[in-house]
Amino acid sequence: MEAWRRALDEPVRVFPIVRAGPAHVATLKTIDPPLRVLEGRRFAGVERRAKRLLFPTEDGELVLLVHLMTRGRLRLLRPGEAGPKSPAFRLAFQDGSRLVLTEAGSKKRAGVWLLTPEQADEELAHLGPDGLDLDAATLGEIVRGNSRRLHSLLRDQRAIAGIGRAWANEILHAAKLSPYALTTELSDEEVERLADAIQSELGRGLELRERGANDKRTYRVHGHLGEPCYICGAPLARVDFEEHTIYYCPDCQTGGRVLKDRRLSRLLK
């Protein structure tokens, strides 16, 4: 999301919006004010809060909030560039460029909200500190105050904002920690390792995304079932937990133990 923010920040400022919409009925989450009030206004750039992108208007009166969920994609099409016939959401700018949101699959989970700044603050008030800004001391307070499995905590946007299931897999592998480890049982050294892994893995991902890398090149563990671990060479494994698929290395992360392939937080004995 940070890579998207950086790529869009300058281009969306340049020209005013000439047409706002249409939007898929499942994608647009607000009706008042209507999208048309964006027409004639300029954006002040793009901000990010966790996994959401915010487009504040230059006059400070409105904020367009976009949450892509898992399958949403946001693109800025150049003037004359071909795009999808029926995107989930579209904005057209005075120069002919268009900001389009698409979402693969039949389930439309991505969302667009048009809010006042105060409403945007309320919408985002539940989010925890951003993963990119997290230091070991703050992380220690978070893990000590939440007794739960580590993978679950990393995905919880109320605890730590901005980390999804894929990056939770990458971070825990880099930290050499089990996804089923209890947060309250982590040693100080393990918390330090986790904090370092959050920064290094999110930083690595941001650098690769800015260079145009796809998922295959970006993720080294997530989605690589059966492939050799890039550290030890052991086959990577996966397990289902809390309706999410976790990828991990048994040798690097669980002492050779294989996690039970069911939605229970226990290890095979």
Backbone bond lengths (Angstrom), bond angles and torsions (degrees), N, CA, C in turn:
res aa  C-N    CA-C-N  psi(-1)  N-CA   C-N-CA  omega(-1)  CA-C   N-CA-C  phi
1 M - - - 1.460 - - 1.527 111.52 -
2 E 1.317 115.99 -36.86 1.462 118.60 178.38 1.527 110.91 -65.77
3 A 1.329 116.95 -35.50 1.469 119.69 176.70 1.527 110.43 -64.63
4 W 1.327 117.41 -41.79 1.466 120.76 176.05 1.525 110.38 -61.55
5 R 1.318 115.96 -43.93 1.474 119.20 -179.48 1.521 110.84 -58.04
6 R 1.305 116.33 -47.21 1.462 120.14 -178.09 1.527 111.85 -64.82
7 A 1.328 116.29 -37.75 1.464 119.65 -178.53 1.526 112.31 -69.66
8 L 1.343 116.67 -32.65 1.464 120.74 -174.97 1.524 113.97 -94.10
9 D 1.319 117.29 -17.83 1.461 121.42 -169.83 1.528 113.19 -55.36
10 E 1.298 117.72 -49.23 1.465 120.36 -177.78 1.530 113.06 -77.16
11 P 1.355 119.53 -47.35 1.464 119.30 -176.40 1.522 115.45 -59.59
12 V 1.336 118.39 -35.84 1.467 118.80 -175.66 1.519 112.84 -76.11
13 R 1.338 117.95 -9.70 1.458 120.94 179.50 1.531 113.20 -81.61
14 V 1.333 116.39 -24.60 1.460 121.03 -161.27 1.524 113.45 -69.39
15 F 1.330 116.65 -45.65 1.473 120.26 -173.64 1.526 111.18 -121.03
16 P 1.318 117.44 150.36 1.465 120.20 176.09 1.526 111.47 -70.70
17 I 1.313 115.10 160.41 1.467 122.16 178.30 1.525 108.20 -81.28
18 V 1.324 116.45 131.89 1.466 119.83 177.86 1.523 112.13 -106.44
19 R 1.333 116.64 -22.85 1.466 118.80 176.57 1.521 109.21 -148.40
20 A 1.322 116.40 126.13 1.457 122.74 179.10 1.525 108.84 -109.91
21 G 1.327 116.55 115.34 1.447 121.77 -176.83 1.511 110.65 103.61
22 P 1.320 115.70 179.35 1.467 127.66 5.94 1.524 112.00 -75.50
23 A 1.336 114.81 169.91 1.460 122.46 177.37 1.518 108.69 -134.22
24 H 1.324 115.67 142.94 1.459 120.72 175.59 1.524 109.02 -61.73
25 V 1.320 116.30 141.59 1.461 120.72 -175.62 1.527 111.53 -60.48
26 A 1.337 117.84 -30.39 1.463 120.64 179.16 1.528 112.23 -82.82
27 T 1.319 117.55 -17.40 1.462 121.49 -176.99 1.522 111.93 -87.91
28 L 1.317 116.98 -41.41 1.458 121.36 -179.75 1.523 109.63 -78.74
29 K 1.318 116.20 116.03 1.466 121.43 -173.46 1.523 113.63 -96.01
30 T 1.325 118.00 -8.53 1.463 120.99 179.60 1.521 109.82 -129.54
31 I 1.321 116.40 153.07 1.468 120.53 177.93 1.525 112.78 -122.76
32 D 1.312 117.31 -13.42 1.456 121.88 -178.89 1.527 109.11 -134.47
33 P 1.327 117.85 112.71 1.465 127.27 7.12 1.530 111.77 -77.06
34 P 1.336 117.01 157.52 1.463 120.11 177.95 1.532 110.82 -72.30
35 L 1.333 115.36 157.25 1.464 120.35 -178.57 1.523 113.05 -57.56
36 R 1.318 117.60 -31.14 1.462 120.11 -174.02 1.532 112.96 -61.85
37 V 1.338 117.57 -18.56 1.469 118.50 179.78 1.533 111.35 -70.01
38 L 1.329 117.43 -11.78 1.465 120.16 174.71 1.522 112.35 -74.92
39 E 1.315 116.69 -22.68 1.463 120.86 -174.83 1.519 111.04 -64.96
40 G 1.323 115.42 130.16 1.459 121.91 -176.23 1.519 113.41 92.67
41 R 1.322 117.93 -10.81 1.459 121.35 179.50 1.531 110.54 -96.89
42 R 1.330 114.80 161.52 1.454 121.81 173.97 1.530 109.41 -113.06
43 F 1.324 114.74 152.29 1.455 119.26 171.48 1.524 109.86 -84.96
44 A 1.318 115.90 150.23 1.465 121.49 176.29 1.530 111.54 -89.12
45 G 1.322 117.17 3.85 1.453 122.68 -178.14 1.510 109.69 126.94
46 V 1.333 115.62 -158.67 1.465 121.03 -179.27 1.523 109.19 -130.27
47 E 1.309 115.98 134.13 1.454 122.35 174.19 1.526 108.35 -116.25
48 R 1.318 116.36 165.07 1.461 120.32 178.17 1.516 109.84 -132.88
49 R 1.301 115.50 138.01 1.469 121.52 170.85 1.518 106.22 -132.26
50 A 1.335 115.28 108.36 1.459 121.63 -175.98 1.534 109.79 57.55
51 K 1.333 117.82 -122.43 1.463 121.05 -177.42 1.535 111.72 -98.56
52 R 1.324 116.72 20.07 1.461 120.97 179.95 1.525 110.12 -115.43
53 L 1.328 115.15 144.25 1.459 121.87 175.09 1.518 108.98 -105.12
54 L 1.334 116.36 137.49 1.453 121.51 -179.69 1.519 109.36 -121.83
55 F 1.335 115.18 131.31 1.460 122.60 179.20 1.525 108.18 -116.15
56 P 1.326 118.90 89.50 1.471 120.11 178.57 1.523 110.32 -75.48
57 T 1.323 116.96 142.53 1.453 119.76 176.95 1.526 109.96 -77.21
58 E 1.308 115.56 153.94 1.458 122.04 -175.57 1.524 112.17 -61.03
59 D 1.332 116.54 -30.43 1.463 120.06 -179.04 1.531 112.78 -81.40
60 G 1.332 117.32 -3.79 1.456 121.28 177.41 1.516 115.35 77.17
61 E 1.328 117.95 9.12 1.459 120.15 -174.18 1.527 113.76 -91.95
62 L 1.334 117.32 -27.02 1.462 120.61 -173.10 1.527 110.92 -136.49
63 V 1.339 115.08 158.13 1.466 122.25 173.79 1.516 108.03 -136.18
64 L 1.333 115.93 125.39 1.459 120.98 172.07 1.523 106.99 -91.99
65 L 1.330 116.44 118.55 1.459 121.69 -177.93 1.524 108.66 -107.81
66 V 1.317 116.63 131.66 1.468 122.13 -178.20 1.523 109.39 -126.21
67 H 1.327 115.84 126.41 1.463 121.81 174.78 1.531 106.81 -120.30
68 L 1.321 116.75 114.62 1.466 121.24 -173.27 1.522 113.36 -82.84
69 M 1.325 118.00 -13.09 1.461 122.06 -174.73 1.541 109.09 54.80
70 T 1.348 118.06 -142.38 1.465 120.05 -174.20 1.514 112.66 -86.87
71 R 1.324 117.59 -39.27 1.463 120.28 -169.85 1.522 114.75 -109.69
72 G 1.312 117.51 0.89 1.457 119.88 178.73 1.520 112.01 -75.03
73 R 1.325 116.14 147.53 1.457 122.97 177.50 1.527 108.85 -137.26
74 L 1.328 116.49 139.78 1.457 121.93 -178.42 1.521 108.71 -121.09
75 R 1.337 116.39 128.14 1.462 120.96 -177.96 1.518 110.83 -134.41
76 L 1.320 115.41 145.54 1.458 120.98 171.54 1.515 107.22 -103.59
77 L 1.328 116.70 113.03 1.462 122.28 -179.22 1.522 109.43 -90.11
78 R 1.322 115.96 133.83 1.460 120.78 178.40 1.529 110.26 -70.10
79 P 1.332 118.42 160.27 1.468 120.45 177.55 1.533 110.96 -55.02
80 G 1.309 115.99 126.42 1.454 121.25 179.60 1.511 114.99 86.18
81 E 1.321 118.31 -10.32 1.463 120.85 -179.11 1.527 110.38 -73.84
82 A 1.344 115.37 135.26 1.461 120.66 -179.74 1.521 109.84 -66.97
83 G 1.315 115.32 145.32 1.458 120.66 179.44 1.512 110.37 -143.04
84 P 1.308 117.73 -177.86 1.469 121.57 179.49 1.522 111.17 -64.60
85 K 1.335 116.34 144.16 1.460 120.67 -179.08 1.534 111.88 -69.56
86 S 1.324 115.95 -38.04 1.473 119.45 -176.42 1.529 110.14 -132.56
87 P 1.328 117.27 73.44 1.464 118.76 178.00 1.520 111.08 -68.14
88 A 1.319 115.48 161.73 1.461 119.37 177.83 1.523 111.53 -68.20
89 F 1.340 116.01 -25.39 1.465 120.60 179.75 1.524 108.00 -160.70
90 R 1.342 115.60 147.26 1.465 118.70 -178.28 1.520 110.45 -149.85
91 L 1.334 115.46 140.82 1.462 123.31 169.33 1.521 107.80 -124.65
92 A 1.325 117.24 137.59 1.465 121.51 175.95 1.519 109.66 -112.89
93 F 1.355 115.79 135.25 1.455 121.72 -179.21 1.532 110.76 -103.51
94 Q 1.304 116.10 164.16 1.463 122.32 -173.18 1.529 112.87 -58.70
95 D 1.328 118.35 -31.14 1.467 120.74 -178.45 1.518 113.15 -82.37
96 G 1.337 118.07 -2.32 1.459 121.55 -179.02 1.514 114.15 98.66
97 S 1.314 117.78 -5.29 1.467 119.98 175.34 1.524 109.12 -75.33
98 R 1.329 114.97 158.09 1.470 120.09 -176.82 1.524 109.81 -137.96
99 L 1.319 115.39 140.09 1.451 122.13 172.04 1.522 106.89 -100.87
100 V 1.339 117.33 118.28 1.463 120.15 -175.12 1.527 110.54 -125.02
101 L 1.307 114.48 140.68 1.452 122.15 175.68 1.516 108.11 -111.67
102 T 1.313 116.92 126.47 1.460 122.05 175.32 1.517 108.68 -121.72
103 E 1.332 115.38 158.38 1.465 119.93 179.40 1.515 109.19 -146.17
104 A 1.331 116.19 121.50 1.457 121.18 179.80 1.522 109.99 -72.22
105 G 1.333 115.47 150.10 1.458 120.61 177.75 1.511 112.86 88.48
106 S 1.316 114.93 168.22 1.461 120.53 -176.81 1.520 112.99 -83.21
107 K 1.319 118.08 -24.45 1.455 121.30 -179.46 1.526 109.58 -83.16
108 K 1.316 116.61 119.48 1.460 122.23 -179.12 1.533 109.29 -94.92
109 R 1.329 115.20 97.56 1.459 120.10 -177.07 1.520 112.78 -105.81
110 A 1.324 116.59 -21.94 1.465 119.54 176.85 1.531 108.84 -62.59
111 G 1.323 116.31 152.19 1.452 118.98 -176.58 1.508 113.26 -137.54
112 V 1.342 115.22 151.06 1.463 123.77 175.77 1.523 107.46 -129.00
113 W 1.329 116.10 129.24 1.454 122.36 178.20 1.523 108.70 -124.08
114 L 1.323 118.16 139.39 1.455 122.43 170.26 1.519 107.10 -111.75
115 L 1.339 115.72 115.06 1.452 121.57 -168.73 1.523 111.76 -133.27
116 T 1.308 115.79 162.93 1.462 120.22 166.37 1.535 106.95 -78.77
117 P 1.332 118.98 161.52 1.467 119.87 177.18 1.527 112.86 -56.18
118 E 1.328 116.76 -36.71 1.462 119.99 179.57 1.530 110.87 -67.19
119 Q 1.325 116.99 -40.57 1.459 120.57 178.00 1.527 111.13 -66.69
120 A 1.322 116.24 -37.13 1.469 120.15 177.64 1.520 110.52 -63.22
121 D 1.331 116.81 -41.91 1.464 120.31 177.47 1.524 111.07 -60.74
122 E 1.325 116.95 -41.15 1.461 120.82 178.86 1.525 110.84 -66.00
123 E 1.324 116.43 -39.62 1.467 121.84 -179.21 1.526 111.49 -63.14
124 L 1.334 116.91 -30.28 1.461 121.62 -174.30 1.527 113.48 -105.14
125 A 1.328 116.80 2.06 1.463 120.73 -172.37 1.526 112.92 -63.99
126 H 1.327 117.82 -24.35 1.462 120.78 -176.45 1.515 113.31 -78.84
127 L 1.331 118.14 -10.95 1.461 120.88 -173.77 1.527 112.08 -75.27
128 G 1.325 114.93 144.19 1.452 120.92 177.30 1.517 111.19 -82.88
129 P 1.340 117.68 -174.03 1.462 121.06 178.49 1.521 111.18 -63.39
130 D 1.318 116.46 148.20 1.456 121.29 -178.03 1.523 110.86 -72.15
131 G 1.340 115.79 138.71 1.451 120.60 -178.45 1.518 113.30 -57.93
132 L 1.325 117.60 -35.89 1.461 121.20 -179.27 1.524 112.46 -68.04
133 D 1.329 117.74 -19.01 1.465 121.93 -177.70 1.531 112.84 -105.15
134 L 1.330 116.59 8.35 1.457 120.73 -170.17 1.532 111.28 -87.28
135 D 1.337 116.82 129.28 1.460 120.14 173.52 1.525 109.24 -105.78
136 A 1.335 116.10 171.80 1.462 120.74 -174.42 1.524 111.99 -63.34
137 A 1.337 118.05 -37.03 1.464 120.74 -178.77 1.530 111.16 -64.02
138 T 1.343 115.93 -46.38 1.467 119.69 179.02 1.516 110.97 -65.94
139 L 1.336 116.17 -41.55 1.461 119.66 178.42 1.522 110.82 -61.44
140 G 1.326 117.06 -39.93 1.454 120.18 178.29 1.517 112.27 -59.60
141 E 1.322 117.24 -41.16 1.458 121.03 177.61 1.528 111.05 -63.39
142 I 1.330 116.11 -38.88 1.466 120.54 -178.53 1.521 110.87 -67.30
143 V 1.329 117.75 -48.36 1.461 119.91 -176.45 1.528 111.68 -69.50
144 R 1.332 117.24 -34.39 1.469 119.20 179.41 1.530 111.43 -69.76
145 G 1.311 116.66 -26.71 1.462 120.18 -177.69 1.510 114.63 -94.73
146 N 1.355 117.39 5.40 1.463 121.08 -178.92 1.522 109.15 -135.79
147 S 1.320 117.60 100.55 1.460 120.90 179.62 1.525 109.29 -84.54
148 R 1.328 115.29 99.72 1.465 120.64 -177.84 1.517 109.35 -163.69
149 R 1.319 117.13 176.56 1.450 121.35 178.04 1.527 109.87 -72.21
150 L 1.313 115.69 145.63 1.458 121.02 -170.17 1.527 112.71 -64.32
151 H 1.318 117.88 -42.44 1.466 120.61 -179.33 1.528 110.12 -62.27
152 S 1.309 116.24 -40.00 1.468 121.42 178.98 1.518 111.08 -62.88
153 L 1.334 117.02 -41.86 1.468 120.47 -179.91 1.528 111.20 -63.83
154 L 1.329 116.80 -44.94 1.463 119.89 -177.26 1.526 111.88 -62.06
155 R 1.334 117.36 -29.75 1.462 120.77 -179.09 1.525 112.43 -84.02
156 D 1.317 117.17 -13.26 1.471 121.25 -174.95 1.522 109.52 -78.49
157 Q 1.327 116.98 108.66 1.460 121.36 -176.69 1.526 112.48 -66.61
158 R 1.322 117.55 -20.23 1.464 120.11 176.61 1.528 111.82 -75.03
159 A 1.313 115.83 -24.48 1.460 120.40 179.34 1.520 111.40 -91.86
160 I 1.328 116.12 -53.22 1.462 123.18 178.64 1.519 107.28 -136.92
161 A 1.292 118.18 120.01 1.456 121.47 -174.60 1.529 111.48 -90.12
162 G 1.328 114.88 140.96 1.454 119.97 170.17 1.511 116.48 102.50
163 I 1.344 118.38 -2.75 1.460 121.09 -179.76 1.522 109.07 -108.88
164 G 1.325 116.93 122.57 1.457 122.39 176.53 1.517 110.52 -99.67
165 R 1.333 116.00 -173.51 1.464 120.21 -175.33 1.520 112.57 -64.41
166 A 1.339 117.49 -38.02 1.465 119.60 -178.71 1.525 111.18 -64.68
167 W 1.338 116.37 -45.85 1.461 118.53 -178.88 1.515 111.92 -74.03
168 A 1.323 118.27 -25.85 1.462 120.11 172.10 1.528 109.67 -61.79
169 N 1.331 116.69 -41.18 1.466 120.39 176.97 1.522 111.28 -62.12
170 E 1.328 116.25 -46.23 1.468 120.19 -178.21 1.525 111.41 -65.42
171 I 1.315 116.67 -42.66 1.465 121.69 -177.56 1.527 111.27 -65.36
172 L 1.329 117.22 -46.60 1.461 119.84 -178.18 1.525 111.82 -66.43
173 H 1.318 116.76 -34.31 1.466 119.30 175.81 1.522 110.31 -65.85
174 A 1.334 117.28 -45.60 1.462 120.77 179.56 1.522 111.43 -62.53
175 A 1.345 116.95 -33.79 1.461 121.46 179.65 1.526 112.91 -83.63
176 K 1.346 116.51 -7.44 1.470 122.74 -177.90 1.528 111.13 57.45
177 L 1.330 114.90 47.18 1.460 121.47 179.70 1.522 109.93 -122.68
178 S 1.320 116.36 143.66 1.455 121.32 178.29 1.528 110.46 -69.54
179 P 1.321 118.15 138.19 1.468 119.60 175.44 1.525 112.49 -65.17
180 Y 1.327 116.99 -19.33 1.460 121.21 179.30 1.529 112.69 -94.18
181 A 1.325 118.71 0.43 1.461 120.72 -179.75 1.526 109.95 -60.00
182 L 1.325 116.15 141.83 1.464 120.40 176.48 1.525 109.57 -79.34
183 T 1.314 115.89 131.83 1.463 120.50 -176.48 1.527 112.11 -59.23
184 T 1.322 116.65 -39.98 1.464 120.01 -175.52 1.519 112.71 -74.67
185 E 1.334 117.93 -7.42 1.465 121.43 179.54 1.522 112.51 -101.87
186 L 1.331 117.39 3.38 1.459 120.01 179.41 1.530 110.52 -72.03
187 S 1.314 116.13 138.28 1.456 120.53 174.46 1.522 109.66 -77.87
188 D 1.320 116.80 166.86 1.460 120.68 177.30 1.530 110.57 -59.98
189 E 1.326 116.59 -38.40 1.463 120.27 179.88 1.523 110.85 -66.33
190 E 1.321 117.45 -37.13 1.468 120.70 178.40 1.521 111.28 -69.43
191 V 1.324 117.50 -36.47 1.463 120.60 175.58 1.524 110.08 -63.15
192 E 1.325 116.80 -41.88 1.471 121.08 176.71 1.516 110.73 -60.44
193 R 1.330 116.96 -44.79 1.466 121.24 178.97 1.522 110.83 -61.86
194 L 1.322 115.96 -41.18 1.454 120.02 179.97 1.526 111.10 -65.60
195 A 1.321 116.43 -43.57 1.468 120.45 178.55 1.530 110.78 -61.30
196 D 1.320 116.35 -43.53 1.466 120.25 178.39 1.530 111.10 -63.21
197 A 1.335 115.93 -40.26 1.464 120.00 -178.93 1.525 111.48 -67.40
198 I 1.335 117.35 -37.70 1.470 120.24 177.53 1.524 109.88 -59.45
199 Q 1.322 116.27 -47.02 1.462 119.98 -178.41 1.526 111.67 -68.20
200 S 1.326 117.16 -45.13 1.466 119.76 -176.05 1.524 112.04 -68.91
201 E 1.338 117.28 -41.18 1.463 119.47 -177.53 1.530 112.09 -73.77
202 L 1.329 117.68 -42.76 1.462 118.96 176.57 1.524 110.68 -65.01
203 G 1.325 116.90 -37.36 1.460 120.25 176.52 1.512 112.31 -65.26
204 R 1.331 116.50 -42.13 1.466 120.89 176.96 1.527 110.83 -61.96
205 G 1.318 115.91 -45.11 1.460 119.60 179.93 1.514 112.53 -62.87
206 L 1.339 116.53 -40.50 1.459 120.40 179.72 1.523 110.76 -63.11
207 E 1.320 116.23 -43.82 1.465 120.05 179.49 1.525 111.41 -62.19
208 L 1.326 117.12 -43.44 1.462 120.50 -179.36 1.527 111.41 -67.96
209 R 1.321 117.31 -42.50 1.470 120.06 -179.80 1.525 110.87 -63.28
210 E 1.334 117.40 -37.75 1.456 119.84 178.54 1.523 111.65 -66.50
211 R 1.323 116.21 -23.45 1.463 120.64 176.36 1.523 112.14 -90.49
212 G 1.337 117.15 3.94 1.463 121.23 175.43 1.508 114.96 88.44
213 A 1.333 118.59 15.23 1.460 121.25 -178.17 1.521 111.26 -68.30
214 N 1.339 116.88 141.89 1.463 121.53 176.90 1.530 109.85 -87.76
215 D 1.347 116.10 -178.73 1.462 120.42 -177.64 1.527 111.52 -59.59
216 K 1.324 117.06 -42.15 1.464 121.38 -176.26 1.523 111.24 -59.42
217 R 1.324 116.84 -41.25 1.458 120.76 -179.71 1.527 112.32 -79.49
218 T 1.322 116.26 -28.06 1.463 120.03 -175.98 1.522 112.44 -80.21
219 Y 1.338 116.55 -47.32 1.459 120.10 -176.78 1.527 110.42 -86.13
220 R 1.315 116.44 134.15 1.460 121.59 179.48 1.524 112.18 -105.51
221 V 1.337 116.59 -14.46 1.459 121.90 -179.47 1.524 110.68 -124.32
222 H 1.311 116.30 -50.07 1.462 121.64 -177.41 1.537 110.67 -60.51
223 G 1.332 115.86 125.57 1.463 121.03 178.67 1.510 115.00 80.36
224 H 1.328 117.89 8.67 1.474 120.81 -175.77 1.525 111.56 -111.97
225 L 1.318 117.49 43.68 1.461 122.40 -178.88 1.532 110.97 -54.27
226 G 1.334 115.46 130.25 1.455 121.44 175.20 1.514 115.07 81.53
227 E 1.316 117.43 -12.35 1.461 120.18 178.58 1.527 109.68 -79.31
228 P 1.337 118.01 156.58 1.469 119.53 -177.70 1.523 112.15 -69.26
229 C 1.317 115.92 136.69 1.461 122.06 174.25 1.521 108.88 -58.98
230 Y 1.313 117.29 135.04 1.463 120.46 -177.03 1.526 112.49 -71.81
231 I 1.335 117.30 -10.39 1.460 120.64 177.62 1.538 111.65 -97.71
232 C 1.345 116.29 -51.73 1.463 119.18 -173.23 1.523 114.46 -111.99
233 G 1.321 117.63 -15.15 1.459 120.71 178.79 1.511 115.20 89.18
234 A 1.338 118.32 -5.92 1.466 120.96 178.71 1.527 110.17 -70.74
235 P 1.339 118.59 150.45 1.469 120.52 179.28 1.536 111.12 -63.56
236 L 1.306 115.81 132.87 1.463 120.22 176.85 1.521 109.76 -71.87
237 A 1.330 116.17 146.79 1.462 122.22 -177.83 1.514 109.98 -120.72
238 R 1.327 115.58 173.94 1.464 119.92 176.06 1.519 109.19 -145.47
239 V 1.324 115.59 159.48 1.453 122.04 179.63 1.522 107.90 -151.27
240 D 1.328 117.45 147.19 1.461 122.07 175.46 1.517 109.61 -90.63
241 F 1.332 115.25 133.32 1.469 120.78 -178.65 1.516 108.69 -152.75
242 E 1.341 116.34 124.68 1.462 121.67 178.66 1.530 111.95 51.83
243 E 1.324 116.76 44.85 1.462 123.61 177.20 1.529 112.92 65.32
244 H 1.328 116.67 18.75 1.457 121.53 175.73 1.516 109.00 -124.74
245 T 1.328 116.79 150.71 1.452 121.52 175.22 1.520 108.85 -98.89
246 I 1.315 115.87 123.39 1.457 122.76 -178.79 1.522 108.99 -103.39
247 Y 1.321 117.44 131.79 1.464 122.86 173.12 1.528 107.72 -107.55
248 Y 1.343 115.96 138.74 1.460 119.39 -176.08 1.531 109.58 -158.76
249 C 1.313 116.43 168.96 1.462 122.56 175.04 1.522 108.64 -109.27
250 P 1.339 118.66 116.07 1.468 119.85 179.71 1.521 112.91 -59.09
251 D 1.321 118.00 -38.31 1.465 119.81 -177.79 1.533 111.68 -70.09
252 C 1.331 117.48 -44.55 1.462 121.03 -175.92 1.524 113.37 -78.36
253 Q 1.327 117.15 -30.18 1.463 119.39 -167.93 1.516 115.92 -114.18
254 T 1.319 118.72 -27.86 1.473 119.39 -173.69 1.519 113.01 -126.83
255 G 1.333 117.21 21.30 1.457 120.18 177.16 1.509 113.62 62.56
256 G 1.334 117.15 29.94 1.460 121.43 179.50 1.512 114.17 88.21
257 R 1.322 117.92 -8.26 1.463 120.87 179.68 1.521 110.97 -79.78
258 V 1.317 115.47 143.83 1.467 121.65 179.47 1.521 109.01 -97.50
259 L 1.316 117.22 127.87 1.465 121.23 -179.75 1.520 110.60 -71.03
260 K 1.324 116.27 141.03 1.461 120.90 179.63 1.524 110.41 -61.66
261 D 1.296 115.84 132.45 1.449 121.08 -178.21 1.527 110.84 -86.63
262 R 1.308 115.32 63.45 1.461 122.83 174.29 1.505 107.66 -156.14
263 R 1.291 116.90 165.72 1.466 120.30 -173.45 1.530 111.34 -83.64
264 L 1.313 115.21 58.23 1.463 122.35 173.47 1.511 107.78 -131.47
265 S 1.312 116.39 141.12 1.458 120.89 -174.98 1.539 110.84 -88.59
266 R 1.363 115.74 64.56 1.449 119.43 177.16 1.518 109.54 -139.18
267 L 1.320 116.38 159.89 1.463 121.94 176.82 1.520 109.46 -100.63
268 L 1.326 115.11 152.94 1.458 119.25 170.61 1.524 109.26 -63.49
269 K 1.272 116.20 138.23 1.473 119.53 177.63 1.531 109.05 -99.16
